[in-house]
Amino acid sequence: MSLGLLPDAPPGLPGLPVASDAAALATGCDLVLGHRDGALSLWHPGGPETPLCVDFAGGKTGYRVAADRVRHEKLVRAAGNMPENGVVIDATAGLGRDAAVLAAAGWQVVLLERQPVLHAMLSDGLRRAGALAQRMTLVNADSLDWLVTHPAVAQVVYLDPMFPEREKSAAIKKDLAWLQQLSPIDDEAGEAALLTAALTAAGKRVVVKRPLRAPLLPGRKPSHQLAGKTVRFDVYVTG
Ligand SMILES: C[S@@+](CC[C@H](N)C(=O)[O-])C[C@H]1O[C@@H](n2cnc3c(N)ncnc32)[C@H](O)[C@@H]1O
């Protein structure tokens, strides 16, 4: 995958510096990173698709985080009763959509993202997130390392590892396809290691999001599951 970096992209990211969208297209870049409408965004050079950015308060995430809806989210129910000053580690932050739901439900959320471009997009999203940002802390790290060096930080560790999606919605398909181009899908050993690290770090439970019919993460059976129409949450009680 080749990523073009426009002059207004943050410095230091891996990719090919390009002067313009047209130059990215001419150089054969698959994706290009730059600012659109004030947001650090990713798009297909020359393509008709809406650019992708981290938007904690608008669009589909905005709908999910509305105060009257967020408590009905299966993810919030899967995370369980929130203690005072409860902390969740979202160890696979991605575009921060699930992290926003957890923060809107009242959790303090530590977002871990290892992919530097996604980390930069999350950082830009936080800058625009308003009050919700006060409950989110972003770290550019590999969770396999971070969880081991930060035991006893959180009651809940949340995992949503990459999975080859077969969703029907074109919009979801586009976002996930671009995400998958940036961030590879872990093999079974990687998935097992992530679950083990999460189980070690979580004071109360680990919650894993999976497509409805996807196999369990390797290593341990969940204590219970909450199934929705297209995804399910596997809950592992640890304490
Ligand atoms: C499917 S996406 C998560 C989407 C996210 N739940 C959301 O709501 O936007 C998975 C993300 O986890 C990140 N990731 C996977 N393994 C990781 C690890 N060991 N440490 C940090 N980030 C990881 C990937 O780079 C990718 O951005």
The ligand as a Gaussian input file, in Angstrom:
#p B3LYP/6-31G(d) Opt

LIG

0 1
 C      -10.895000      -2.791000      13.683000
 S       -9.889000      -1.442000      14.144000
 C      -10.703000      -0.836000      15.588000
 C      -11.865000       0.059000      15.302000
 C      -12.342000       0.787000      16.537000
 N      -12.947000      -0.120000      17.491000
 C      -13.311000       1.919000      16.196000
 O      -14.387000       1.987000      16.812000
 O      -12.977000       2.740000      15.333000
 C       -8.461000      -2.164000      14.889000
 C       -7.361000      -1.163000      15.218000
 O       -6.523000      -1.725000      16.217000
 C       -5.194000      -1.376000      15.954000
 N       -4.373000      -2.411000      16.595000
 C       -4.387000      -3.743000      16.336000
 N       -3.519000      -4.378000      17.143000
 C       -2.961000      -3.437000      17.944000
 C       -1.985000      -3.472000      18.974000
 N       -1.384000      -4.613000      19.328000
 N       -1.650000      -2.320000      19.587000
 C       -2.236000      -1.145000      19.210000
 N       -3.142000      -1.048000      18.223000
 C       -3.504000      -2.175000      17.598000
 C       -5.097000      -1.388000      14.436000
 O       -4.007000      -0.586000      13.991000
 C       -6.457000      -0.815000      14.045000
 O       -6.393000       0.582000      13.931000

